[in-house]
Amino acid sequence: MKVLVTGFEPFRGEEINPAWEAVQRLDLCIAGAEIKKAQLPTVFGKSINKLIQVIEKENPDAVLCIGQAGGRYELTVERVAINLNDASIKDNDGNSPSDEPIDIDGPTAYFARLPIKDMVEEIQSAKLPASISNSAGTFVCNHVMYGLLHYINTKRPNMLGGFIHVPFIPEQVINKRHMPSVALEDIAKGLTIAVKVAVEKGCLIN
């Protein structure tokens, strides 16, 4: 089995993105699965195009995209992606779409194709903070999750796929009072568990 795990480049003035930093720390083999990694641009349109290019090159059995959600306290496994781009800030190319569909002909939403409850339970069992999230937002993270699931549903129906948001890491919140963070090594550990569960229990969703 092959699993593609992606993270984003830094955005909104940050020097690092804990999503990509944690992805880089993942082993190249988890639960017997080969792990491939890719960094995506934090840009509407370009991010989906890059993701699909990597998928078609690597032909993975599962894709797990990781993004930063500053302000969250936990690793949050996303349940649903909605067909909407609505940015309150600019992406890294200066785009800030408002109330625009991601795919004009696509459905309103897609549910993750991952065993999300099992993933959260296993991460929590390792004494790490995790929960299910019912909103991936309307910025580039949701954009990529929707694009991934649209691709899966229209072209690769047997592929697993979904999205996990991760909090800031401590060095990002030094000057952000009362902002939660999780250690990078704990984020990487949680993602490793999530991949392991996807590999071992992903067949349950088919």
C-alpha positions in Angstrom: 0.0 0.0 0.0 1.1 3.5 -0.7 0.0 6.6 1.2 0.6 10.2 0.0 0.8 12.8 2.8 0.9 16.5 2.0 1.5 19.7 3.9 1.3 23.4 3.0 4.0 26.0 2.6 4.0 28.8 5.3 1.4 31.6 4.9 0.1 34.7 6.5 3.5 35.9 7.4 4.6 32.8 9.3 8.1 31.5 8.7 7.1 27.9 9.1 4.0 25.7 8.7 3.7 23.0 11.3 1.7 20.9 8.8 4.6 20.5 6.5 7.2 20.4 9.3 5.3 17.4 10.8 4.9 15.7 7.5 8.6 15.8 6.9 9.2 14.0 10.2 7.0 11.0 9.2 8.8 7.7 8.6 9.0 6.4 5.0 7.1 3.3 6.0 4.2 3.2 8.4 2.2 0.0 9.2 3.8 -1.6 6.2 2.7 1.2 3.8 5.1 3.2 1.7 4.9 6.9 2.6 5.2 9.6 -0.1 5.3 13.3 0.9 4.6 16.5 -1.0 4.4 20.2 -0.2 1.4 22.1 -1.6 1.3 25.9 -2.3 -1.0 27.8 -0.1 -2.8 29.2 -3.2 -6.3 28.6 -4.5 -6.3 26.6 -7.7 -2.5 25.9 -7.8 -2.8 23.7 -4.7 -5.4 21.4 -6.2 -3.5 21.2 -9.5 -0.3 20.3 -7.7 -2.1 17.7 -5.6 -3.6 16.0 -8.6 -0.2 16.0 -10.4 1.4 14.2 -7.5 -1.5 11.7 -7.2 -1.2 10.8 -10.8 2.5 10.5 -10.6 2.6 8.4 -7.4 -0.8 6.5 -7.8 -1.3 6.2 -4.0 -4.0 4.1 -2.3 -4.7 6.8 0.2 -4.1 10.6 0.4 -4.0 12.5 3.7 -3.6 16.3 3.4 -2.5 18.2 6.5 -3.0 21.9 7.2 -2.4 24.5 9.9 -5.3 25.8 11.9 -3.9 28.4 14.3 -6.1 28.7 17.4 -7.2 25.1 17.6 -6.1 23.1 20.6 -6.1 19.6 19.0 -5.3 17.7 15.9 -8.7 17.9 14.2 -9.7 15.2 11.7 -12.1 16.8 9.2 -15.4 15.2 8.4 -16.6 17.3 5.5 -15.4 19.7 2.7 -17.8 22.2 1.3 -18.0 23.6 -2.3 -17.0 27.1 -1.4 -14.0 29.5 -1.5 -14.5 32.4 0.8 -11.3 33.9 2.0 -11.0 36.4 4.8 -7.2 36.7 4.1 -5.2 36.6 1.0 -3.5 33.4 -0.2 0.2 33.4 -1.1 -0.5 34.8 -4.6 -2.7 37.5 -3.2 -6.0 35.9 -4.1 -9.0 36.3 -1.8 -12.1 34.8 -3.5 -15.5 35.6 -2.0 -18.5 33.3 -2.1 -17.2 31.3 -5.1 -17.8 27.6 -5.8 -14.7 25.4 -6.0 -16.3 23.4 -8.8 -19.4 25.0 -10.4 -20.8 21.6 -11.4 -19.8 19.8 -8.2 -22.0 18.8 -5.3 -22.4 21.0 -2.2 -20.1 18.9 -0.1 -18.2 15.7 0.3 -17.5 13.5 3.3 -14.0 12.3 4.1 -13.2 8.8 2.9 -11.3 7.9 6.0 -12.1 6.0 9.3 -12.2 9.4 11.1 -13.6 8.2 14.4 -11.1 5.4 14.7 -8.3 7.8 13.9 -9.3 10.2 16.6 -9.8 7.5 19.2 -6.3 6.0 18.5 -4.7 9.4 18.7 -6.4 10.1 22.0 -5.4 6.7 23.3 -1.8 7.8 22.8 -2.6 10.7 25.2 -2.6 13.3 22.5 -5.3 15.9 21.9 -7.6 15.1 18.9 -11.2 15.5 17.8 -13.4 15.4 14.8 -14.1 18.7 13.1 -17.2 19.5 11.1 -15.8 22.5 9.4 -12.6 22.7 7.4 -13.2 26.4 6.9 -13.4 28.1 3.5 -9.7 28.9 2.9 -7.2 26.8 1.0 -7.4 23.8 3.3 -11.1 23.3 2.6 -10.3 24.0 -1.1 -7.8 21.2 -1.2 -9.9 18.8 0.8 -12.9 19.4 -1.6 -10.6 19.1 -4.6 -9.2 15.8 -3.4 -12.6 14.3 -2.6 -14.0 15.5 -5.9 -11.1 13.8 -7.7 -11.6 10.6 -5.7 -15.4 10.5 -6.3 -15.2 11.2 -10.0 -12.0 9.3 -10.9 -10.6 7.1 -8.2 -13.6 5.7 -6.2 -11.5 3.1 -4.4 -9.0 5.7 -3.1 -9.1 6.8 0.6 -8.7 10.5 1.3 -9.2 13.2 3.8 -7.8 16.1 5.8 -6.3 16.8 9.2 -5.8 20.3 10.7 -3.0 20.8 13.2 -2.4 23.6 15.8 0.4 26.1 16.0 3.7 24.8 17.5 5.2 26.6 20.5 7.7 28.7 18.6 4.8 30.3 16.6 3.0 31.5 19.6 5.8 33.3 21.5 4.2 36.7 20.7 0.6 35.4 20.4 -0.8 35.7 24.0 -3.2 32.9 25.1 -2.9 31.1 21.7 -2.7 27.3 22.1 0.0 25.1 20.6 1.1 21.5 20.4 4.7 20.3 20.2 5.9 19.4 16.8 7.0 15.9 17.8 3.5 15.3 19.2 1.9 16.5 16.0 4.1 14.1 14.0 3.3 11.3 16.4 -0.5 11.9 16.0 -0.2 12.0 12.2 1.7 8.7 12.3 -1.1 7.2 14.2 -3.7 8.6 11.8 -1.8 7.1 8.9 -1.6 3.7 10.7 -5.3 3.7 11.3 -6.1 4.6 7.7 -3.9 1.8 6.5 -5.3 -0.8 8.9 -9.0 0.2 9.0 -9.5 2.1 5.8 -11.2 -0.9 4.2 -14.1 -0.5 6.6 -15.4 2.5 4.7 -15.7 0.8 1.3 
